[in-house]
Amino acid sequence: MDGEAYHEKLSSARTEVLFILLTLIFLALFGWRLSSFGWSGWTITFLCVSVFFLFYVFNYRTLKIRLTPENLQLTFGLFNWMIAITNIERCYLDKPSIGSVGGAGIHFTWIKGKYRAFFNFLEHPRVVIVFKKKKGPVQEVAFSTRQPEVILDFIQRYSTQQKKRSLSLSK
């Protein structure tokens, strides 16, 4: 199989509105603080937090998922994660928990003793990929998708094809 097999662009209006509101709230706090008290630690803090959320508005607008027979690529704005199909031990549908991921965007945390990266929107289901060999400290990656069953099927099929190819080459 050559070429691209699956491509998805995922976005969340709720997440975008949340980040815009947070940007505007902290921008308003910055303006109020600047006009009332001038430049201070709090004024600068409110400005920095509003810029931080403005970055989120643009960077975490769209999650791009690209799956080929060779790899899975996840792109969230400036951040890109590539996983070779040969490095996938297994994959499964995740059971989301807001407390375990910290919200939308990219997050890292320990789940059941494994360090996991999340490429996440809260209102979409997630697929978890378990690595054969860690990528840095990360042992798993979870990502949101509208079509988890399609992705799971593709990955399992490609993994099986890669194993068969490896066995035939080693003979």
Legacy VTK file of the C-alpha trace (Angstrom):
# vtk DataFile Version 3.0
C-alpha trace
ASCII
DATASET POLYDATA
POINTS 171 float
0.000 0.000 0.000
1.447 3.345 -1.003
0.401 6.884 -0.273
-1.859 8.382 2.306
-4.565 6.127 3.677
-6.352 8.335 6.192
-6.440 12.068 6.843
-8.574 13.963 9.333
-8.756 17.577 10.463
-10.410 17.912 13.816
-11.465 21.117 15.535
-13.624 22.186 18.438
-15.774 25.301 18.470
-16.194 24.949 22.247
-12.452 24.830 22.833
-11.855 27.783 20.542
-14.540 29.859 22.298
-13.088 28.909 25.700
-9.584 30.045 24.716
-10.924 33.271 23.135
-12.895 34.060 26.295
-9.868 33.405 28.507
-7.749 35.643 26.247
-10.323 38.447 26.481
-10.770 38.096 30.252
-7.045 38.376 30.933
-6.692 41.153 28.358
-9.472 43.073 30.148
-7.765 42.458 33.506
-4.514 43.740 31.988
-6.264 46.885 30.695
-7.999 47.509 34.024
-4.793 46.967 36.002
-2.742 49.181 33.653
-5.254 52.051 33.748
-5.823 51.809 37.526
-2.346 51.037 38.871
0.102 51.403 35.983
2.795 48.872 35.265
3.260 46.320 38.045
3.858 42.634 38.540
0.124 41.909 38.237
-0.214 44.061 35.114
2.578 42.137 33.414
1.173 38.802 34.650
-2.268 39.542 33.164
-0.660 40.562 29.866
1.453 37.378 29.761
-1.525 35.134 30.545
-3.626 36.793 27.821
-0.792 36.285 25.295
-0.501 32.664 26.460
-4.212 32.037 25.752
-3.987 33.907 22.446
-1.281 31.413 21.445
-3.704 28.611 22.408
-6.441 30.167 20.236
-4.256 29.848 17.145
-2.107 26.808 17.913
-4.819 24.444 19.170
-7.449 25.312 16.587
-6.996 22.190 14.422
-5.594 18.732 15.081
-4.412 17.069 11.886
-4.199 13.280 11.784
-2.375 11.597 8.927
-2.086 7.821 8.781
-0.084 5.934 6.153
1.167 2.354 6.021
4.508 3.634 7.399
3.516 6.080 10.145
0.953 8.054 12.084
1.461 11.814 12.215
-0.305 14.142 14.649
-0.008 17.899 14.158
-1.396 20.533 16.498
-0.292 23.944 15.201
3.469 24.200 15.668
3.753 20.784 17.317
4.174 17.552 15.393
4.407 13.940 16.598
5.367 11.086 14.260
4.978 7.420 15.185
6.327 4.634 12.989
3.767 1.856 12.516
6.567 -0.591 13.393
6.824 1.058 16.840
3.173 0.429 17.727
2.739 -2.382 20.218
-1.039 -2.015 20.449
-3.846 0.518 20.206
-7.253 0.882 21.806
-10.143 3.257 22.436
-9.535 5.413 25.520
-12.014 6.143 28.276
-11.737 9.936 28.693
-11.405 11.591 32.055
-11.066 15.370 32.238
-9.071 15.141 35.468
-6.436 12.924 33.885
-5.606 15.132 30.881
-5.923 18.711 32.077
-8.096 19.900 29.188
-7.767 20.557 25.479
-4.447 20.928 23.665
-1.259 18.942 24.242
-0.659 17.512 27.693
1.640 14.984 29.331
0.827 12.891 32.394
1.212 9.497 34.021
-1.635 7.034 33.392
-1.459 3.623 35.084
2.316 3.812 35.438
2.995 4.918 31.847
3.933 8.423 30.692
1.387 9.514 28.073
1.199 12.439 25.645
-2.270 13.757 24.761
-3.304 15.559 21.580
-6.739 16.356 22.778
-10.165 17.935 22.330
-12.524 17.114 25.176
-15.701 16.360 23.231
-14.242 13.753 20.853
-13.309 10.123 21.535
-9.615 9.232 21.853
-7.367 6.479 20.565
-4.370 5.363 22.631
-1.192 4.124 20.947
1.200 2.076 23.104
4.800 2.167 21.884
7.118 -0.823 21.657
10.047 1.511 22.295
9.638 4.757 24.239
9.971 8.075 22.427
11.944 10.049 24.995
10.097 9.465 28.271
6.758 8.957 26.468
5.413 5.395 26.353
1.959 6.142 24.942
0.180 8.809 22.943
-3.565 9.482 22.991
-5.338 11.627 20.437
-8.875 12.751 19.686
-10.638 11.658 16.522
-14.138 11.536 15.068
-13.549 8.028 13.720
-11.682 5.918 16.285
-12.842 2.596 14.812
-11.477 3.495 11.369
-8.102 4.496 12.822
-7.889 1.385 15.022
-8.679 -0.810 12.017
-6.045 0.902 9.824
-3.343 0.662 12.495
-4.045 -2.990 13.239
-4.060 -3.836 9.537
-0.831 -1.905 8.864
0.883 -3.444 11.909
-0.020 -6.919 10.672
1.295 -6.090 7.181
4.555 -4.729 8.649
5.030 -7.911 10.734
4.440 -10.128 7.685
6.905 -8.006 5.656
9.519 -8.270 8.426
9.108 -12.035 8.658
9.424 -12.492 4.880
12.573 -10.318 4.805
14.201 -12.255 7.629
13.788 -15.621 5.849
LINES 1 172
171 0 1 2 3 4 5 6 7 8 9 10 11 12 13 14 15 16 17 18 19 20 21 22 23 24 25 26 27 28 29 30 31 32 33 34 35 36 37 38 39 40 41 42 43 44 45 46 47 48 49 50 51 52 53 54 55 56 57 58 59 60 61 62 63 64 65 66 67 68 69 70 71 72 73 74 75 76 77 78 79 80 81 82 83 84 85 86 87 88 89 90 91 92 93 94 95 96 97 98 99 100 101 102 103 104 105 106 107 108 109 110 111 112 113 114 115 116 117 118 119 120 121 122 123 124 125 126 127 128 129 130 131 132 133 134 135 136 137 138 139 140 141 142 143 144 145 146 147 148 149 150 151 152 153 154 155 156 157 158 159 160 161 162 163 164 165 166 167 168 169 170
